Amino acid sequence: MTDIELPRLLRLKHILGDAKANPPIEPIIPISKSSWWNGVKSGKYPKPIKLSENTTVWKETDIRELIDRLS
């Protein structure tokens, strides 16, 4: 077996937070879902990876790069 490091994948609730989760998930980027999707559409935010019809994720490295770029 090789020592390939697999990227960690984040769902939208991990990026934008989820106050209804138990325990609540604090946002990494505190914006609304519609603002996020508009940013994805315009190219401001990273492109998602579609795992299935109901599961969309982003690479954690892409989100970290976004945070560095925005700060």
C-alpha positions as CSV (number, residue, x, y, z in Angstrom):
1,M,0.0,0.0,0.0
2,T,1.3,3.5,-0.8
3,D,1.5,6.5,1.5
4,I,-0.7,8.8,-0.6
5,E,-2.3,11.5,1.4
6,L,-5.9,11.8,0.4
7,P,-7.5,15.3,0.5
8,R,-10.0,16.1,3.2
9,L,-13.4,16.9,1.8
10,L,-15.7,19.5,3.3
11,R,-19.5,19.7,2.9
12,L,-21.2,23.1,2.7
13,K,-22.3,22.9,6.3
14,H,-18.6,22.7,7.4
15,I,-17.7,25.8,5.4
16,L,-20.7,28.0,6.1
17,G,-21.6,26.5,9.5
18,D,-24.7,24.8,10.8
19,A,-26.3,26.3,14.0
20,K,-28.9,23.5,14.0
21,A,-26.4,20.6,14.2
22,N,-25.7,18.9,17.6
23,P,-23.2,20.2,18.5
24,P,-23.5,23.4,16.3
25,I,-20.8,23.7,13.6
26,E,-19.0,27.1,13.5
27,P,-18.6,28.7,10.1
28,I,-15.2,28.9,8.4
29,I,-16.6,31.5,6.0
30,P,-19.7,33.2,7.6
31,I,-21.8,34.0,4.5
32,S,-25.2,32.8,3.2
33,K,-25.7,29.8,1.0
34,S,-26.9,32.0,-1.9
35,S,-23.8,34.3,-1.6
36,W,-21.6,31.2,-1.6
37,W,-23.3,29.7,-4.7
38,N,-23.1,33.1,-6.5
39,G,-19.4,33.2,-5.7
40,V,-18.9,29.6,-7.0
41,K,-20.8,30.5,-10.2
42,S,-18.7,33.7,-10.7
43,G,-15.4,31.9,-10.0
44,K,-14.7,33.8,-6.7
45,Y,-15.0,30.5,-4.7
46,P,-13.6,27.1,-5.6
47,K,-15.5,24.7,-7.8
48,P,-17.3,21.9,-6.0
49,I,-16.8,18.1,-6.4
50,K,-20.1,16.3,-7.0
51,L,-19.9,12.9,-5.3
52,S,-23.5,11.9,-5.9
53,E,-26.8,13.6,-6.8
54,N,-27.2,14.8,-3.2
55,T,-23.6,15.2,-2.1
56,T,-21.4,18.1,-3.0
57,V,-18.0,18.7,-1.4
58,W,-14.9,21.0,-1.6
59,K,-11.3,20.1,-1.0
60,E,-10.1,21.5,2.3
61,T,-6.9,22.7,0.6
62,D,-9.0,24.8,-1.8
63,I,-10.9,26.4,1.1
64,R,-7.7,27.1,3.0
65,E,-6.3,28.8,-0.1
66,L,-9.5,30.8,-0.4
67,I,-9.2,32.0,3.2
68,D,-5.5,33.0,2.7
69,R,-6.5,34.9,-0.5
70,L,-9.4,36.7,1.3
71,S,-7.4,37.7,4.4
